[in-house]
């Protein structure tokens, strides 16, 4: 349901990828990761002075320290 309660198309790549996980593993599995207020996973792009710049998919709620650790540190 989109603007003015009209049907809408999902064209966000992140949303489409999450939909695949929900269909494959079920809603309960998807809801089991993340935080109480934000379920599931999120894509984080890390660039700059880190060992392994890249795109990382983590559960919602990581600290900046945890995110940088995945990228090998600064």
TAZIQUI-V879819 format. One record per run of one state. SS is the DSSP state (A for helix, B for strand, O for the rest). FROM is the first residue (numbers start at 1). TO is the last residue. If there is no record, write none. Layout:
BEGIN
[[SS/FROM/TO] [SS/FROM/TO]]
END
This chain:
BEGIN
[[O/1/2] [A/3/5] [O/6/12] [A/13/25] [O/26/26] [A/27/31] [O/32/33] [B/34/34] [O/35/38] [B/39/39] [O/40/40] [B/41/46] [O/47/53] [B/54/59] [O/60/63] [A/64/70] [O/71/74]]
END
